[in-house]
Amino acid sequence: MSTETSTATLSAPLVPGKSPADTRVVVAMSGGVDSSVTAALLKDQGYDVIGITLQLYDHGMALAKKGACCAGADIHDARRVAENIGIAHYVLDYESLFKESVMDDFADSYLRGETPIPCVRCNQTVKFRDLLKTAKDLDADCLATGHYIQRFADNGSSQLHRAVDPGKDQSYFLFATTQEQLDFLRFPLGGLEKSDTRALAEKYGLAVANKPDSQDICFVPNGDYASVIEKLRPGASEPGDIVHLDGRVLGQHEGVIRYTIGQRRGLGIGGGHGDDNDPFYVVRIDADAKQVIVGPRSALGVQDFPIVELNWLGDPIPEDGLSVQVKIRSMRPPEPARIHPVSKTTARISLEKPEQGVSPGQACVVYDDTRVLGGGWITRDEGETGDGSQ
């Protein structure tokens, strides 16, 4: 197996059989240090580089949130980097695409009582579907991004692997990358530590060398996602009951969109403790009944659940299942599990031991050691009720 783009030296060409000078690369430039270094590194290696920055949402909102990805200041930073390293740079208006594919999905997911991950949807649609098409329209040979993930090629077949830097690995957010997309994508930073990337930014004299990483969802100012949902879906905050697993009504809430599975603080039910003085946690959200169901921490444990919209990059899953490792949260380590095929787009996950906080709307990413085999979206079993029974 040979690495095509896993180190800063890029000893192997991005496209086998083509010299850098004959290889056109579109780089998705968000204005941050990672994508800026990606563009500078490829330019330094002699590639024909074009930088593209996406305007994803309203400028007024963007400018109000300092440090947000693809905000007004970030577009300016990307343009300045492009001028500095001497590459063509374009800003494309993707506002309507972003709203339809990401923001609307985000709001509707919360209204269904789910906990969405808009960054995955953005990669899955706007960046790796729409931007990739734009790159091909520009006669590019590949699309490069600043994501921390590794792409390996083995006899013409591309694979995704976790990044060298475990603290920056973004494989959880890229599980939905299709094989066709992966064949066209390149990730030059996957073999680097974040400190190496910042050192390269200093080497190339990039003004964003010390720019902080964006931590929040780009279109959610100050982390107040409920206000964004209310703006997108007026009337979304309908009140309802906070209910114990045993059916007791413990209090009222101001909208299910304000709660997530595993939440303990801010329940508004007078301390929220059971008879044994253990705190209550949100164990389920029944959006149809407008109920937030709470119970003890032990009720959060889930060992078996379905996933939908399965994207699979490995060999076909055997009918009797496959032993794998899975991540159900981006910051959690992979845990042993078994995946069982149901259809081409659905599967069941059986964890070796129960996990807490398994939430509909979150991603379940499947690994074989460092390799990303694929993944899907966690969903509820059909017929599942608010109290967890079938």
Secondary structure by P-SEA (a helix, b strand, c coil): ccccccccccccccccccccccbbbbbbccccaaaaaaaaaaaaaccbbbbbbbbcccaaaaaacccccccaaaaaaaaaaaaaabbbbbbbcaaaaaaaccaaaaaaaaaacbbbbaaaaaaacccccaaaaaaaaaccccccccccbbbbbcccbbbbbbccccccccccccccccaaaaaacccccccccaaaaaaaaaaacccccccccccccccccccaaaaaaaaaccccbbbbbbccccccccccccccccccccccccccccccccccccccccccccccccbbbbbccccccccccccccccccccccccccccbbbbcccccccccbbbbbcccccbbbbbccccccccccbbbbbbccccccbbbbbbbcccccccccc
